[in-house]
Amino acid sequence: MNEKGDLVVCRCMEVTEKEIREAIRLGADSFDAVKRITRSGMGLCQGRTCQQLIERLISEETGTRPSELPPISVRPPLRPTKLKAIVGMEK
Amino acid sequence: MSGLIEETEVTVIGGGIMGLSTAYHLAKSGMKVVLVEMDKIAAGASGSNAGSISKGDPENPTVAAIFAESYKMYQDWTQSKELGYDFELDQVTSLRCFTSEHIERMKYGVWKKRLEVWEEEGLSLVKRNEWEIAEPNVAEDLMWGIEGTYTMINIFRVCRGLAWAAKKYGAKIFTHTEVKDIDVVDGKVRRVITNRGDINTEVVVNAAGSWAPVIGMMVGIGIPILPAIGTALVTEPTPPITSHGRVFYDPLWFNPDQPFIANNRDPSQRLGVTTEIDRHSKEANYIIARSEHIVPLPPRGAKTNVEAETLRCIAESAIRVVPKLANINIMRAYAGMRPVCEVDGYPILGKVEGIEGFVLATGPWHNGMSYGPMCGKLISELIRGEKTSIPIEEFGFSRFVESGHFPYVHLFRGN
């Protein structure tokens, strides 16, 4: 399964290892860059599950150590939040 | 600064749609191009918009012509696979909603004209009972609607595709490269100084979007562009609550005197105030946005913050238009700084008198994706000394000189 590269790495958006490696080979050199091409990390978990896996793939493809990759951008809400809860939210 | 890194004909500053398109067209025509971007490709407004493109503009025929040509270009690029990536050009249905009160007020002012233009295009006001079967979840007091279509693209794929294609024609692209200064000798640009070295160049294209004024200061001009922050909420995947690709609602619609820009930093008094509820069938989720308000320019390279008050405003208007959205979860929010010309809201394109080789290609506001492809071509024609295929003199920098806006230094006025 892994050899064919159809292992699902980002399970929220169902992005496979092959798709992610292709994106990296096209020049995506960070988690955010891979996300922008493949939509990995844009699902419900917002990368909590797949971030490290994807960074490992970037590391394998580019030779950059995972610790040297740029941090991902984090924006509110940090957890899924209902719209009505946001309306009740104070400044 | 460290030693020289490049020798080129044209240096494009900014890796958004305007800069990328300019670099692409220049490189394709055989010119030597270097593009520098302080962050990554499409890190600013080009990477944080709804991805919808306009085919026309009811108010300005030149803008309409540019949009139409850009649209053709997107179609051609899709067919020819010119950009390498498939950028998911797609037609989507839309519904603009109005209350009965809006309809009364739309009988005069600028909106009357817009309505007439739409009528000519076959888009007419339809009473709720004719679309309610398709859209039962829209708030009950929205009694009228205009059904139409619009075009969507994947903005990241367009931008990366343009970068890829520009490189294919020989352009060099340096990301994470910040312009520190520009040398002007005898009224002519000579050199761009970056944090990674210098670029000797004959022409500099300022396509730095909201940061264009910072670049302008380096050659001594004030560029009247302000950052208008546009914010969007992304929901979890959910079964459809609406059936149109986009549901619009504009609570300022009824104001016939609505200015093109409300220079106001209060999110509740933002310019435009159009609520857009976009259904994305591929991800089965919604992206909900409301138009922008002016904010102070963030430091270069800083991440664009999402303000809590803005989130609240967007959530509130989404629930106002489609009450059932109240129980849907938001996964994430994003924001971008859209460069708006504070004088008239139109882009600033072309050469600057007195600074030979300095060209402006910026200020498309929230229409960058519609301006970008064609504007890049027009700017490349201008740089090559050709007659532009659409006259762009009306968008020149000289319009501020004529209107007494020059020199217009507004930048460092802080919060």
Chai-1 contact restraints between the chains, C-beta under 6 A:
chainA,res_idxA,chainB,res_idxB,connection_type,confidence,min_distance_angstrom,max_distance_angstrom,comment,restraint_id
A,R36,B,F156,contact,1.0,0.0,6.0,A-B,restraint_1
A,L44,B,E236,contact,1.0,0.0,6.0,A-B,restraint_2
A,Q46,B,R332,contact,1.0,0.0,6.0,A-B,restraint_3
A,S73,B,K303,contact,1.0,0.0,6.0,A-B,restraint_4
A,R75,B,V306,contact,1.0,0.0,6.0,A-B,restraint_5
A,R75,B,A333,contact,1.0,0.0,6.0,A-B,restraint_6
A,P76,B,V306,contact,1.0,0.0,6.0,A-B,restraint_7
A,P76,B,A333,contact,1.0,0.0,6.0,A-B,restraint_8
A,P77,B,I330,contact,1.0,0.0,6.0,A-B,restraint_9
A,P80,B,E236,contact,1.0,0.0,6.0,A-B,restraint_10
A,P80,B,N329,contact,1.0,0.0,6.0,A-B,restraint_11
A,P80,B,M331,contact,1.0,0.0,6.0,A-B,restraint_12
A,T81,B,I330,contact,1.0,0.0,6.0,A-B,restraint_13
A,K82,B,N327,contact,1.0,0.0,6.0,A-B,restraint_14
A,K82,B,N329,contact,1.0,0.0,6.0,A-B,restraint_15
A,L83,B,A315,contact,1.0,0.0,6.0,A-B,restraint_16
A,L83,B,I319,contact,1.0,0.0,6.0,A-B,restraint_17
A,L83,B,L325,contact,1.0,0.0,6.0,A-B,restraint_18
A,L83,B,A326,contact,1.0,0.0,6.0,A-B,restraint_19
A,L83,B,I328,contact,1.0,0.0,6.0,A-B,restraint_20
A,K84,B,A326,contact,1.0,0.0,6.0,A-B,restraint_21
A,I86,B,L311,contact,1.0,0.0,6.0,A-B,restraint_22
A,I86,B,R312,contact,1.0,0.0,6.0,A-B,restraint_23
A,I86,B,A315,contact,1.0,0.0,6.0,A-B,restraint_24
A,V87,B,A315,contact,1.0,0.0,6.0,A-B,restraint_25
A,V87,B,E316,contact,1.0,0.0,6.0,A-B,restraint_26
A,M89,B,R312,contact,1.0,0.0,6.0,A-B,restraint_27
A,K91,B,A308,contact,1.0,0.0,6.0,A-B,restraint_28
A,K91,B,E309,contact,1.0,0.0,6.0,A-B,restraint_29
